[in-house]
């Protein structure tokens, strides 16, 4: 399968700078001049100076990856996420912060999160007595996903403390990458022992918190923010389908009907609009699945059975056959080659 067709059909995903204005200062604090790091990531010196500017989503991933190597700080994403607060989300933060209850706030975060980012999505998954608040990258070929997940989970922890008060804490923290040699910073910040090599990035907490009122919320400020959000419009259609697909995968599905229902349209309408954009549902599905597979294989020690299940396959055999068509090699060989190449890059950077 040639994924260049899908990548060409997908619009360039952009990220609102927001709290990333603080990332160069963090890199400097870790003993490295941020200017060459920004340049290597394809960003000019002033790219992160204004919170309302937008930069390519992939450039943020490159920036994390390069900064981690240059600073020799593998948990730089965690350090950065600890600095981020709801106010850094701009209009989205205004909507969330002025919601009536914590449940309303988190649902608002998932509905309007695209205002800030076109390459990743926030999700909310009720699981009986607990709820998962998480983040998933759906942009094909995204670099530095492990650092981004660390940053977003740490930021999410701050958001929950803001909405619920300082007594809130998760029952579990799910991190979709391998456990680092030094995981003490994660345990110290999240107040619980994280579960690494997870199938997704999420904060799990008791569902009772969802009904808690948000202290200081202002209905009029929310009304004004909603009007502004609606005026900004939506994201481009192929990107919107990819985002919906990633959400459907998290719920254990992968069908076009499920995606069409998520987007509140008929399946024929979905197919017709994708055709007009120069692609098909199967191409977008393959691109999203391929990206999730690469993230799990490269960043975690998840078994092939777990990876196949996360992608909606009935078993590991069809996943292995499909991955070989995508990548020209088996998942195991791809994983070994990618890990080896990363090790070589890290050694060269030293």
N, C-alpha and C positions, 0 to 999 in steps of 0.2 A: 504494500500500500504506500503510495507516494503522498506524504502529508503536506507537500508544498502547496497543493491545491487548496487545502483547508487553511493553511497559514496565510495564503494570499487573500482568501475570502474574509478572514477575521480582521476587523479594523484594529489599528494600533491602540492598545489599551493604555490609558493614561491614569496617573495617580496625582491627586491633589497633594501638594507638598505638606501642608498642615504641620504636624509635629516634627516632620523630618528636617525642619529648620535647625533643630538641635543636634542632628547627627554629626555635622562637621566638628562641633565643639567636643562631642564625646570622643571622636577619633583623635582629636588633639590632646585631650586629657589622657588618652592611652599611649601618648608619646609619639604620635605619627602626624606629619603634616597632611591635612586633609586635601589640599589642592591637587597633588598628583593622584590621589585616590579618586577624587571626583573626575579628573581628566580621563583616567583609565576606564572609568565606568561610562564615559561618553557624556558627561555633564560639565557645563561650563562653571566657572567659579561662583557665579551668582545664581545658579539654578535653584538652590535651596534657601535663598534669603527671604523669599516672600511666601507666606503660608498659602496664599490663594493662587499661586502659579501651579502649573501642571507639568509633569515630566513623564516620560515613558515608564510604565510599570516595570518593565524588564530592567531599566537602568537602576531602579532601587534594589532589585535582586543582585545585580552586578556589584553595586556599591557595598552591600552587606558582605558579599563573598570576598571581594578584594580587601575591604577593611579588616575582616576577620584574619586574613592571611598576613596583612601588613602589621597589624597590632599584636598578632599571636594571641588573640582573645576569641576562642571559639564560642563564647556565650555573649558576644557583643549584641546580638539581637535581644537577649534577655535584659541586658543593661539598658539598651535604648528603650525598650517597651516600658520599663519601670518609670521612665521620665514622661510618659504620655498620659494625658488626661482628657476627659470628655470635651473640654473647651478647645482642644487641638483639632477636633473634628469639624469646627466651623458650623455651618448651617445644620449638618447632621447632628452635631453635639447639642445644638439648641433644641432640635426636635426631641431628642432622647431625654435631655435634662428637664424638659417641661411636660413629660408624659404623666398621666395620673398615677399609674402604678408601675412597679418594676416590670411586670409582664408586658404592659403596654410599651414601656421604654425599649425592651429587648426586641419586641416585634417590630417596633419602629426602626430599630437599628438594622434589622435584616431587610426590611422593605426599602429603605432609603440609602442603604450602604453604598449603592452604585454611584451616589452623588460624589463620593470621594475616590472610588477605585473601580476601574473597569476590568481588573484582572483577577480579583479574588472576591469571595462572598462571605458574609456573616450568615450563620444559620442557628436555628433554635430547634432542638429536638426533644420533645417531652418523652420521658421513659418511665411512666408510672409515677412513683414517688420522687423521682429526680428529673432534672432537666439538663441537657447539654447545650452550652453556649459555645459555638466554635467558629472556625474560619477554614475555608478551603480555597486553594488556588486552582483556577480552571484554565488559565492562559497556557497554551502549549509552549514548551521550551523555556519555562521560567527558571532562571538561575537563582541559587541562594535560597531555596524554599525553606530549608531548615532554620535559617536565621530569621526569615520573615515570620514563620510560625511562632518562634520564640518571642519575637517582638509583639505580635498580635495577642498572644496569650497573656503576656505580662500587662499589656495595655488593657485587655479585657478584665483582668483582675482589678486594676485601678478603677475601671468603669463601675464594676459591681460594688466596690467599696464606696464609691461616690453615691450610687443609687440606694444602697441598702444600709450604709453605715459601717463603721470600723469593725463591727462584730462579725460581718459576713466572711465566710471562708469556704472554699470548695471542699467537697468530699473526695474528689479525684481530679487530677490534672493529666490529660491525655496528650502526649507529645509524639508526633509521627516521625521521629528520627532516633538513631541509636543513642544509648546512654553515653554521655561524655565521660572521660576519665575522672573529671572533677565535677560532680553533680551537686555539690553542697550549695552553690549559689541558687540553684533551682529550688531545692528543698527549703532553704532559708526564706526565699521570697514568697513562694506559694503557700507556705506553712504546712504543707503535706508532702509526702514522698511522691514525686511525679511517676506516672507509668510511661516509660519510653517504649519505642517501637510500637506505638499504638497505630490503629488504622486511620485515625483522624486527629485533628488538633481541636481540643475542647476543654472547657471548664465544666465539671459536673457538680451540681449542687442541689439541695433539697427543693422540691417544687413549692414548698410553703412560702418561699421568698417572693414568688411571682405576684402574690396579692398585696404585698407591702406597698403603701403609698410612697410616692417619691416626694421627699421633703423639699419644700420651696418651689414646687412646679407651678407655672403660671399659664393658665389656659389661653389667655390672650396672646402671649408670646408664642405659644405653640401654633395658634391659628395663623399668625403672621408668617411663621417659619414654614408651615405647610403650603401656604400660598406661594412663597418664594421657591420652594422645592418643586412644585408643579410647573412653575414657569420655566425652570431649567430644562425640563423635558427628560426623555429617556435616553438610554444608550443604544448604539446601533444594533440592528436586528440580529446578525449572526453572533455577535458578542452576547446579546441577551439570551439567545438560545443556548449557547455554551454555559452561561451562568445558570440557567434553569436546569440544564442537564446535570451539572455538578450537584445541584440540590437534590435532584431526583435520585442520583446515585447514592447520596447519603441516606436516603430513605429506603434503599434496597431495590430501586427500580432502574429501568434504562429505556423504557419504551417511548416511542414518539407520541403516543396517546397521552402518557403521563406528562411529558414536556408541554404538549399543547394545552392540557388542562391547567398546568402551572401558569402558562402565559395567557389563560382565559381566551383561547381561540380554538377553532375546529382544526382537526389534524390536516385536512386538505388545505386550509389556509396556511398552516405552518409549512407544509411542503411547497406550496406555491411561492411563498415569500422567500424561502431558502433558494429555490430555483432561480428566482429573479436576482438574488444576490450572488449567483454563480456557484452554488454548492448544493449539497443534499444533506438530509438528516443523518444518514449513515456516515458521511465524511466528518461531520461535526462530532458525532458520537465517538468515532474512532480517534479523532484528535484529542478529545477530552479524556477518554480512557487511556490513551497512550501517555498523556502527560501525568495522570494520576499514577499509572504503573511506574513510570520513571521516577517520580518522587518517592514512592514507597520502596522501590528497589535500591535507589541510590542513597537515601537518607536513613533508612531503618533496616532492622533485621527481620522484618515481617516475613513469614513463610510464604511460599508461592500460593499455597491454599488460601491464606488470608488475603493476599493481593487479589487473587481471582474473585474471592467473595466480595471484596470492596468494590470491584468493577462490575458486579452483577452477573458473573459467569456461574453456571451450574456446577462447574468443577474445574480443576486445574488444567486438565488436558486441552480443552478448547481455548483457554487463555494462553497456554504455551504455544499452540499452533498459530493463534492470531498475532501474538507478540513477535513471533518469528517472521511473519509477513510484514509487520510494521518495521522491525529493526534489522532484519536480515540475520538474526542470531537468536539464541535462546535467552530467556530471562536470566538464568544463572550466569551465563557467559557475559551478558551485558552488564550485570551487577559487578562481577569481578573486574571487568575492564574499566568500568567507571570509577570504582573505588581505587583501583591501582592508579588511574590517571590523576585522581584528586590527590592521592598521596604524593605522586611525583610533582604536581604543581605546588603543593605545600612545602615540599623539600626544596624546590627551586626558589621559592619565595624567601626561604631562610637564608 
